[in-house]
Structure formats: C-alpha cells, structure tokens
C-alpha cells in the first residue's frame, strides 16, 4: 500500500510538472519599437476596437477585413467582409443534379499537371483571405521544379529601390506593399525568395482604373517577360483580374485576357475566390452545401470536365474549393509543412492586454521586416504559428507599453 501511495504521488507530481510547463517560459526585456515605413506612424497592426469602428464607414468593411486578417483574427475577417452580404439565389434541381456528377480531387496535383504545359500561370486571391496566400505558397516549390522562376505580385508597390532590396535581404519589409503586411502574404514572399524566385511588381500606375488599369497591369507583366524572364512566370493577383474572355463593363477585358493577347499564347488561370467559405454558410455559393472535403479540391466529371460557374463568354481554367476552416486556436490551414501552433505564456509581462504579439524571424530587422506571425490577444496566452527556427517577439498594448523576448522552435 505504501508503494502504491508513493506511485500515485509520483504520477501526480509528473502531471503537475507537465501542466505547469506546457507553455515555454519566456524572459522579457524593454524595447522602443518603431516602424520603418512612411505609411504608418508607429505600427501597421491595429487593435480590434479601432478596426471595428471603421466597418460602417464607406468601404469600411473591406478595410476592416484586411486589418483583421493582418492581426490573425480570421473569424472577424470573414464577418467584416460579409457585413452587407446577401445570400445567393437558390439552385434549381437541374443545377444540383449537374453538380453531383462532378467528384472532388486534390487541387494541387491537378494544378501542377496543368501548369506543366503552360509558360504563364495566373492564380487569384481575395485580399482578405490569408489562406489563398498559403495555397499559392504550397504550389511554389513544385512549380519551381517545372521551370517557374518568376513571381509577379499585384500586392507589391512599383518601387525599384524596394524591389532591389528585397532580393538582397531575402525577406519582405513593410515598404514592399500594403496587402503584403499580412503575415501569410509576407511568408509567401519569404518562401519564394528562399526557393529562388525573382519577384516583380506589376500594378498599374496611380490613378489608373477600369480598362486602363487592366491594360497597364498586362503591359507591365509583358514588359518584364520580354526584358527579364528566362523561365516560366507565376502571377498572383486579386479577384477578377485572372478572368479570361470578355469581362464586360468598364474593364471590357481583365488583365489575364489582355496578357493572353499580348503573349499570343494561352495562360493557365486559377480561381480561389468564387467558391470559398463565408462567415455564415447561407452566404456562401450554394454549391458548397453539396461538398464534403478536407483539402483544397477541384471537381471533375467522368469526361474530365471541370466544374465552374460560368458567365457568358467568361471563364477560369481551374476553380478551387477550399474546405471550411476547422475551429481551433488558429486556423488549421496555417500549419502546413513544418509549421506548428505553439502556446506561450505572457503572464510575466508587466502591462495589461489587449496586446499585439509579433514574431520576427531572427536575422530580419525588427520594425522593418514583415512579421512571420501576428496575433492580437486579450489574455496573457498567445498561440503563434511558426516554422522551425529562432524568432524575436515584440509585444505591445494600446498604451504603447512594449517588451520583447526571444524564442526558438525546434
């Protein structure tokens, strides 16, 4: 009995020790954190309460969604974007029967097979959806093996100095763009540089709208291809710029169709935006109610045809359906390759939250580099999604009280 009691005590001791050490202990030091960018006075990462106030302003829901995405609040990102959204029309039984003839298949191998036969591939994103940047990131290495060497980004500013510095430093900074401040966009650029891609901006000049913007985007890409491209080209753009055919309206033709004409050759166009999740299921494209997938998928029938919702004379080559995000401390789609979610205890910081926590890769300049991950927290526990390596972590609250610490992910 005595031995049994001792064993129970030992087990309890081990459990207590394990529970008190499930979060790595950290040591904090003061820091005077300043952002090296003309766009923001101190930080581009705003607190939830300030973002929320902008939703009801003109275009406020879009800006709010972008800002929520940048501080790692995916749920609020979707809610802000859908602030004035209306449900789709109900599908007819004929539409449902047609869709059910298509079966899900893994999107990445399908895209890679098609991209192998093209010199230019264009993939779109919704500017508030970090998961779309994650998906493009997951394509990079295999596309590089197929001869893709250049990555064109709508999200990068037209700035020759910064364009040069990003290739020298091998990491993105807050001066490289607006959307790029979102950590998963930064990681897309960071991974592309690591693999060996040359990055280039192609956005239209300031003040260009409608068809003039589409034309200038295509022209900038074409100029780059003629002057510098010695391999295949991947273009990462926003929403409808990847549309083929006659777009109509003030655009007449989107960037992708104009680029096709300039190249006198086909391009591969990939749509991630039409069938993705919303904040509420009733706001989603109604075809999503008939899918049950656990990975990004395309839908193909027995004839090899791909499903997509077409407008007259308008199309994309590939339509990607993303699975619904699983609820956890951080979205599961962030933990690809060797990235993992790690909880850190911040109880030893001397000031109150809410706080914004930014993890900078070791060797990248704090205040200049785009953080590897950012999260706003209301208590003293943060869940960062990080790859293996060393990081410098900066923590601050809305009173501008600041500390830093160092962590290593093994």
C-alpha positions as CSV (number, residue, x, y, z in Angstrom):
1,X,0.0,0.0,0.0
2,X,2.9,2.3,0.9
3,X,4.5,1.7,-2.6
4,X,1.1,2.3,-4.3
5,X,0.7,5.7,-2.5
6,X,4.3,6.6,-3.5
7,X,3.5,5.7,-7.1
8,X,0.3,7.8,-7.1
9,X,2.3,10.7,-5.6
10,X,4.9,10.4,-8.3
11,X,2.3,10.3,-11.1
12,X,0.6,13.4,-9.6
13,X,3.9,15.2,-9.4
14,X,4.7,14.4,-13.0
15,X,1.2,15.7,-14.1
16,X,1.6,18.9,-12.1
17,X,5.1,19.5,-13.6
18,X,3.7,18.8,-17.1
19,X,0.8,21.1,-16.7
20,X,3.0,24.0,-15.4
21,X,5.4,23.6,-18.3
22,X,3.0,23.1,-21.3
23,X,3.9,26.7,-22.4
24,X,7.6,27.7,-22.8
25,X,8.7,30.2,-20.1
26,X,9.9,33.5,-21.5
27,X,12.1,36.4,-20.3
28,X,11.0,39.8,-21.3
29,X,13.1,43.0,-21.9
30,X,12.1,46.6,-22.7
31,X,12.1,47.7,-26.4
32,X,11.5,51.0,-28.1
33,X,9.7,49.6,-31.2
34,X,9.3,51.9,-34.2
35,X,8.1,51.0,-37.7
36,X,10.3,52.0,-40.6
37,X,7.6,52.9,-43.1
38,X,6.1,56.2,-44.2
39,X,2.6,54.6,-44.3
40,X,2.2,54.2,-40.6
41,X,3.1,56.4,-37.6
42,X,4.1,53.6,-35.4
43,X,2.6,50.2,-36.4
44,X,0.5,48.9,-39.3
45,X,-1.2,46.4,-37.0
46,X,-4.2,48.0,-35.4
47,X,-6.2,46.9,-32.4
48,X,-9.6,45.2,-32.7
49,X,-11.5,48.0,-31.2
50,X,-10.1,50.6,-33.7
51,X,-10.8,48.3,-36.6
52,X,-14.3,47.6,-35.6
53,X,-15.2,51.3,-35.6
54,X,-14.4,51.6,-39.3
55,X,-16.8,48.9,-40.6
56,X,-19.8,51.2,-41.0
57,X,-17.8,53.9,-42.9
58,X,-17.6,54.0,-46.7
59,X,-15.8,50.8,-47.9
60,X,-15.1,50.3,-44.2
61,X,-16.0,46.6,-44.2
62,X,-13.3,45.9,-46.8
63,X,-10.6,47.8,-44.9
64,X,-11.7,46.2,-41.6
65,X,-11.4,42.8,-43.1
66,X,-7.9,43.5,-44.4
67,X,-6.9,44.8,-40.9
68,X,-8.5,41.8,-39.0
69,X,-6.6,39.5,-41.3
70,X,-3.3,41.2,-40.5
71,X,-3.7,40.7,-36.8
72,X,-4.6,37.0,-37.1
73,X,-8.4,37.2,-36.4
74,X,-9.8,35.1,-39.2
75,X,-13.3,34.9,-37.7
76,X,-13.7,38.7,-37.6
77,X,-12.1,38.9,-41.0
78,X,-14.9,37.0,-42.6
79,X,-17.6,38.8,-40.6
80,X,-16.3,42.2,-41.6
81,X,-16.1,41.2,-45.3
82,X,-19.7,39.9,-45.2
83,X,-21.1,42.9,-43.3
84,X,-23.5,43.8,-46.1
85,X,-23.5,40.4,-47.9
86,X,-26.7,38.9,-49.3
87,X,-27.4,35.2,-49.9
88,X,-27.2,33.7,-53.4
89,X,-30.3,32.6,-55.3
90,X,-31.5,29.0,-54.6
91,X,-30.2,26.4,-57.0
92,X,-32.6,24.5,-59.2
93,X,-32.8,20.7,-59.0
94,X,-31.3,20.6,-62.5
95,X,-28.3,22.6,-61.3
96,X,-27.9,20.3,-58.3
97,X,-28.1,17.2,-60.4
98,X,-25.4,18.5,-62.8
99,X,-23.1,19.4,-59.9
100,X,-23.4,16.0,-58.3
101,X,-21.9,14.4,-61.4
102,X,-18.6,16.1,-60.5
103,X,-16.3,14.5,-57.9
104,X,-13.7,16.1,-55.7
105,X,-10.0,15.6,-56.5
106,X,-6.9,17.1,-54.8
107,X,-6.4,20.5,-56.3
108,X,-2.6,20.8,-56.0
109,X,-1.6,17.7,-58.2
110,X,-4.3,18.8,-60.7
111,X,-2.9,22.3,-61.0
112,X,0.7,21.1,-61.2
113,X,-0.2,18.8,-64.1
114,X,-1.9,21.6,-66.0
115,X,0.8,24.2,-65.1
116,X,3.5,22.0,-66.6
117,X,2.1,22.7,-70.1
118,X,2.0,26.5,-69.7
119,X,4.6,29.2,-69.6
120,X,2.4,31.6,-67.6
121,X,0.1,30.6,-64.7
122,X,-2.2,33.2,-63.0
123,X,-3.8,32.5,-59.6
124,X,-6.1,34.9,-57.8
125,X,-6.8,35.7,-54.2
126,X,-9.4,37.5,-52.1
127,X,-7.4,40.3,-50.5
128,X,-8.9,39.5,-47.0
129,X,-8.1,35.7,-47.2
130,X,-4.7,34.7,-45.9
131,X,-5.5,31.0,-46.8
132,X,-5.3,31.9,-50.5
133,X,-1.7,33.1,-50.0
134,X,-1.0,29.9,-48.1
135,X,-2.3,27.9,-51.0
136,X,-0.1,29.7,-53.5
137,X,2.9,29.2,-51.2
138,X,2.2,25.5,-51.2
139,X,2.5,25.5,-55.0
140,X,5.8,27.3,-55.2
141,X,8.4,24.6,-54.8
142,X,6.8,22.1,-57.3
143,X,6.2,24.9,-59.8
144,X,9.9,25.8,-59.5
145,X,10.8,22.2,-60.4
146,X,8.7,22.7,-63.5
147,X,10.7,25.7,-64.6
148,X,8.8,28.6,-63.0
149,X,11.3,31.2,-62.0
150,X,9.4,34.5,-61.7
151,X,6.6,35.5,-59.3
152,X,4.6,38.6,-60.2
153,X,2.6,40.2,-57.4
154,X,-0.2,42.7,-57.7
155,X,0.3,43.4,-53.9
156,X,3.8,44.8,-54.3
157,X,4.4,48.5,-54.8
158,X,6.1,49.8,-58.0
159,X,9.3,50.8,-56.3
160,X,12.7,50.0,-57.9
161,X,14.6,50.6,-54.7
162,X,12.5,48.2,-52.6
163,X,12.3,45.7,-55.4
164,X,16.1,45.6,-55.4
165,X,16.4,45.4,-51.6
166,X,14.0,42.5,-51.1
167,X,16.3,40.4,-53.3
168,X,19.4,41.5,-51.5
169,X,17.9,41.0,-48.0
170,X,15.9,37.8,-48.9
171,X,13.0,38.9,-46.8
172,X,10.0,41.2,-47.3
173,X,9.5,44.5,-45.5
174,X,6.7,46.8,-44.7
175,X,7.8,49.1,-47.6
176,X,7.1,46.4,-50.2
177,X,3.3,46.8,-50.3
178,X,0.0,47.2,-48.5
179,X,-1.6,43.8,-48.6
180,X,1.9,42.3,-48.1
181,X,1.9,43.4,-44.4
182,X,-0.4,40.4,-43.7
183,X,1.9,37.7,-42.3
184,X,0.9,34.9,-44.7
185,X,1.5,37.3,-47.6
186,X,4.9,38.1,-46.2
187,X,5.6,34.4,-45.8
188,X,4.6,33.8,-49.5
189,X,7.3,36.3,-50.5
190,X,9.8,34.9,-48.0
191,X,9.3,31.4,-49.2
192,X,9.5,32.4,-52.9
193,X,12.8,34.2,-52.2
194,X,14.1,31.1,-50.3
195,X,13.3,28.8,-53.2
196,X,14.9,31.1,-55.8
197,X,12.1,33.0,-57.4
198,X,12.6,36.5,-58.7
199,X,9.8,38.7,-57.5
200,X,8.4,41.6,-59.5
201,X,5.5,44.1,-59.1
202,X,3.2,44.9,-62.0
203,X,0.4,47.0,-60.6
204,X,-0.9,49.9,-62.8
205,X,0.3,53.4,-62.2
206,X,-1.5,55.5,-59.6
207,X,-4.8,56.9,-60.9
208,X,-5.4,54.1,-63.4
209,X,-8.9,52.5,-63.2
210,X,-11.2,50.3,-65.2
211,X,-9.8,49.1,-68.5
212,X,-6.8,51.4,-68.2
213,X,-5.7,49.6,-65.0
214,X,-6.2,46.1,-66.7
215,X,-4.3,47.2,-69.7
216,X,-1.4,48.6,-67.7
217,X,-1.1,45.6,-65.5
218,X,-0.9,43.3,-68.6
219,X,1.6,45.7,-70.2
220,X,3.9,45.7,-67.1
221,X,3.9,41.9,-67.0
222,X,4.6,41.7,-70.7
223,X,7.5,44.2,-70.4
224,X,9.0,42.2,-67.6
225,X,8.7,38.9,-69.6
226,X,10.4,40.5,-72.6
227,X,13.2,42.1,-70.7
228,X,14.0,39.7,-67.8
229,X,12.1,36.4,-67.8
230,X,14.3,33.5,-68.6
231,X,11.9,30.9,-67.2
232,X,8.2,30.4,-66.6
233,X,6.1,33.1,-64.8
234,X,3.6,32.7,-61.9
235,X,1.2,35.7,-61.4
236,X,-0.6,36.2,-58.0
237,X,-3.4,38.7,-58.4
238,X,-6.6,39.8,-56.8
239,X,-10.1,38.5,-57.6
240,X,-11.3,39.0,-61.2
241,X,-8.0,40.2,-62.7
242,X,-7.4,36.5,-63.6
243,X,-10.6,36.3,-65.7
244,X,-10.4,35.1,-69.3
245,X,-12.8,36.1,-72.0
246,X,-14.9,39.2,-72.4
247,X,-15.3,40.6,-68.9
248,X,-17.6,43.5,-69.9
249,X,-18.4,46.7,-68.1
250,X,-15.7,49.3,-67.6
251,X,-13.0,46.7,-67.8
252,X,-14.0,45.2,-71.2
253,X,-11.3,42.6,-70.7
254,X,-9.4,41.7,-67.5
255,X,-5.6,41.6,-67.1
256,X,-5.4,37.9,-67.9
257,X,-7.2,38.1,-71.2
258,X,-5.2,41.2,-72.2
259,X,-2.0,39.4,-71.3
260,X,-3.0,36.4,-73.4
261,X,-3.4,38.6,-76.4
262,X,0.0,40.2,-75.9
263,X,1.7,36.8,-75.5
264,X,-0.3,35.3,-78.4
265,X,-0.5,32.2,-76.2
266,X,-2.7,30.6,-73.7
267,X,-2.2,31.1,-69.9
268,X,-3.5,28.9,-67.0
269,X,-6.0,30.8,-64.8
270,X,-6.9,29.6,-61.3
271,X,-9.8,30.9,-59.3
272,X,-9.8,30.6,-55.5
273,X,-12.5,33.1,-54.7
274,X,-15.8,32.1,-56.2
275,X,-16.5,29.0,-54.0
276,X,-14.7,29.8,-50.8
277,X,-16.2,30.0,-47.3
278,X,-18.1,32.9,-45.8
279,X,-18.8,33.9,-42.2
280,X,-22.2,32.2,-42.4
281,X,-23.0,29.2,-44.6
282,X,-26.1,30.7,-46.0
283,X,-24.0,33.5,-47.6
284,X,-21.8,31.0,-49.5
285,X,-22.1,30.0,-53.1
286,X,-24.9,27.3,-52.8
287,X,-22.8,24.6,-54.5
288,X,-20.7,24.5,-51.3
289,X,-23.6,22.8,-49.4
290,X,-23.1,19.7,-51.5
291,X,-19.4,19.3,-50.8
292,X,-17.6,17.5,-48.0
293,X,-13.8,17.9,-48.4
294,X,-10.8,18.0,-46.1
295,X,-8.3,19.5,-48.6
296,X,-8.4,22.1,-51.4
297,X,-10.2,20.4,-54.2
298,X,-11.3,20.7,-57.8
299,X,-14.5,19.0,-59.1
300,X,-14.2,16.9,-62.3
301,X,-16.7,14.6,-64.0
302,X,-16.2,11.3,-65.8
303,X,-15.4,13.2,-69.1
304,X,-12.6,15.1,-67.4
305,X,-14.5,18.4,-67.5
306,X,-14.0,20.7,-64.5
307,X,-16.9,22.3,-62.7
308,X,-17.1,26.1,-62.6
309,X,-19.8,28.7,-62.6
310,X,-19.6,30.5,-66.0
311,X,-20.9,33.8,-67.1
312,X,-21.4,34.3,-70.9
313,X,-18.0,34.3,-72.6
314,X,-16.1,34.5,-69.3
315,X,-14.2,31.7,-67.5
316,X,-11.3,30.4,-65.5
317,X,-9.4,27.2,-66.2
318,X,-9.4,25.9,-62.7
319,X,-11.8,26.5,-59.8
320,X,-10.5,25.6,-56.3
321,X,-12.9,24.7,-53.5
322,X,-11.3,25.2,-50.1
323,X,-12.6,23.2,-47.1
324,X,-14.3,25.0,-44.3
325,X,-11.8,26.2,-41.7
326,X,-11.7,24.0,-38.6
327,X,-12.1,25.9,-35.4
328,X,-9.1,25.9,-33.1
329,X,-6.8,28.5,-31.5
330,X,-5.5,29.2,-35.1
331,X,-6.8,28.0,-38.5
332,X,-5.5,24.5,-39.4
333,X,-4.5,25.7,-42.9
334,X,-1.7,27.8,-41.3
335,X,0.0,24.6,-40.1
336,X,1.4,23.3,-43.4
337,X,4.8,21.8,-44.0
338,X,6.8,22.1,-40.7
339,X,4.7,24.9,-39.3
340,X,3.0,24.3,-35.9
341,X,0.9,26.2,-33.4
342,X,2.7,26.8,-30.1
343,X,1.2,28.5,-27.0
344,X,3.3,30.9,-25.0
345,X,2.6,32.2,-21.5
346,X,2.9,36.0,-21.2
347,X,1.9,36.4,-17.6
348,X,5.3,37.9,-16.7
349,X,4.8,41.0,-18.8
350,X,4.2,44.0,-16.6
351,X,1.3,45.6,-18.5
352,X,-2.3,44.8,-19.3
353,X,-3.8,43.4,-22.6
354,X,-5.3,43.5,-25.2
355,X,-1.8,43.2,-26.7
356,X,-0.5,42.7,-30.2
357,X,2.2,40.0,-30.5
358,X,4.6,40.0,-33.5
359,X,7.1,37.2,-34.2
360,X,10.1,38.3,-36.4
361,X,12.5,35.8,-37.9
362,X,15.9,36.0,-36.3
363,X,18.2,38.0,-38.6
364,X,15.4,40.1,-40.1
365,X,15.2,43.7,-38.9
366,X,12.5,44.4,-36.2
367,X,10.3,47.2,-37.3
368,X,11.2,46.8,-41.0
369,X,10.5,43.1,-41.8
370,X,7.0,41.7,-42.1
371,X,6.5,39.5,-39.0
372,X,6.2,35.8,-39.6
373,X,3.1,35.8,-37.4
374,X,0.9,38.4,-35.7
375,X,-1.9,37.9,-33.2
376,X,-3.9,40.2,-31.0
377,X,-4.7,38.6,-27.6
378,X,-7.0,39.7,-24.7
379,X,-5.4,37.5,-22.1
380,X,-1.8,36.5,-21.4
381,X,-1.6,33.5,-23.7
382,X,-0.6,33.7,-27.3
383,X,-0.8,31.0,-30.0
384,X,1.8,31.6,-32.7
385,X,2.1,29.5,-35.8
386,X,5.8,29.2,-36.6
387,X,8.3,27.1,-38.6
388,X,11.5,25.7,-37.0
389,X,13.9,28.5,-36.2
390,X,14.7,31.4,-33.9
391,X,12.4,34.4,-33.5
392,X,12.4,37.8,-31.9
393,X,8.9,38.6,-30.4
394,X,7.6,42.1,-29.8
395,X,4.6,42.7,-27.6
396,X,2.8,46.0,-27.1
397,X,-0.6,47.2,-25.9
398,X,-2.7,50.2,-26.9
399,X,-0.9,52.4,-24.3
400,X,2.3,51.8,-26.3
401,X,3.9,49.8,-23.5
402,X,6.3,47.4,-25.1
403,X,8.6,44.4,-24.4
404,X,10.5,41.9,-26.4
405,X,11.6,38.3,-25.9
406,X,13.4,35.5,-27.9
407,X,12.0,32.1,-28.7
408,X,13.2,29.1,-30.6
409,X,11.1,26.5,-32.3
410,X,12.8,23.1,-32.7
